[in-house]
Amino acid sequence: MKQVYSIPRPLVRLNQFSIAISSILFIFTNQNLILLLPIFIGLSSLIFDYNPLMVFGKKFLKKPMKEYIQEDKTQQRFNQILAVSMLIVAFISSLLNMTIVSIVFSTMVFLASSIAILGFCIGCFIHFQYHMWKYRRASKNQLVKA
């Protein structure tokens, strides 16, 4: 099986739209079952490397997948971990009648996915800063040993 290292941008946007729509619907209706769809899709993506929404969306691509702008799969996976984690917190908080916590976490997911749709990936920025911190820490340790 061929390893995929990138994902066409339209499929990434489809995933982001589904997360944003689910989050905003939850915020306005407070129906926690709405969050289960992006949670299960995200978990499927993370655990099985299978995103049913993207598989469905591939059917509607007009060009070959490689002709679209590609998004890095590692960063998208990191973003998915962040989104799913926050959606799970929102869902569990909602079940425990912690309405403010559930709305805060679902709002963060909504804002992050909406801003990503507009072109700035907050998760990618966090991912980059994390790797820079690890690099600086490793470099500092190398200087101390020398």
N, C-alpha and C positions, 0 to 999 in steps of 0.2 A: 504494500500500500504506500502511495506517494505521500510524503510529509508536506503539509501546507504551512507556509510561514507568513502568508499574508491573506487578507480578506478584502474583497472588492468593497469600495466605499458605499455603494448603494445598499449592500447587505448590512453593513455596520449601521448605516442610517436607519434602516428598517428596524433593527434591534433597538436603537436609541429611541425611535418614535414609539415603539411598543412599550418601552419602559416609562417614557414620559407620559403617555396617555394613561397607562395603568395607574401611575402615581397620582396624576391630577384627578382622575376619577375617584380614587380612594380618598383623596383629601376632601373632595366635595361631597361624597356620599357616605364616607366612613364605613363602607362595606368591605371588611377585611378579605373576603374571598377574592376580590378583584386582584389583590397582590399575589395570589397563588400562581396565576399564569406566568408573570415574569419571573417569579421565584423558581418554578419548575423548569421553565425554559433555560434560565441561567444555570441552575444546578445540572441540567442535562448537558449543557455546553461545557461546564467545568469538569464534571465527573466522567462523562462518556465522550467528550470532544464531538458532540452532536447537538447542533442547535436547530431544532425543528422549524423555527421561524425562518432561519436563513436557507434551509433546504427548500422550504416552500417559496421563498423569495427568489431563489435561483431560477425558477421556472419563468419569471417575468423579465429577466435580463435579456436585452436585445442583442448585446454584443458578447463575444467570448469573455470569460471572467478576467483574463489577463489584460484585456484592453481598458479596463476601468482603473482609476486611481486605486492603489492598494494601501491598506492599513496594516500595520504590524500586528501580527497575531498575539505576540507576547504582551504588548500593551493592551490589546483588547481583552485578553484574558485577565490581566490585572484589573482593568476597569470593571469587568464582569464580577470579579471577586468583591470589589467595593460595592457595586450596586446590589448584588444578591445579599451581601452581609447586611447592608442598611435596610433592604426590603424585609429581610427576616426579622430584624429588630423592630421595624414598624409593625409587621404582622403580629408578632408575639406581644408587643406593647398594646396593640389594639385588642387582642384576646384578653389581656389582663386589665382592660379598661383604663390604660394609661394613655389617654387620648392625646395629650400634649406631646408626649414622647413619640407616639406613632406619627403624628402630623409633622413634627420636626424632622424625623428621619425620612419620611416619604417626600417632604418638601426638598430636602437636600438632594435626594435622588432625582426628583423632577428638575431642579435647577441645574444639576450637573449634566443630565442627559440633554436638556434644552440648550444649554450653553455649548455642549459638544456638537449638537446639530448645527448650531450657528458657526462653528469652526474652531472653538478653543476647547481642548480636551483637558479638563481639570485633573482627571485620573492620570493622563499621560504626564502632566506637569509634576504631579506627586511622585509618579514612578521615576521620572528623570531625577528629581531632587533626592529621592531615596538612594538611587544608584550613585549620584555625586557624593552623597554623605558617606556611603560605603567606600568609595574610592579615596576620599580625603582621609578617612579613618585609617585605611590600609596604608596610604602614603605616609601618614604621621607615624604609624607603627614602624614603618621601614626606616624612617629618620631616627627614631629612638634607638633602634637596634644598631645603627651604624656608628 
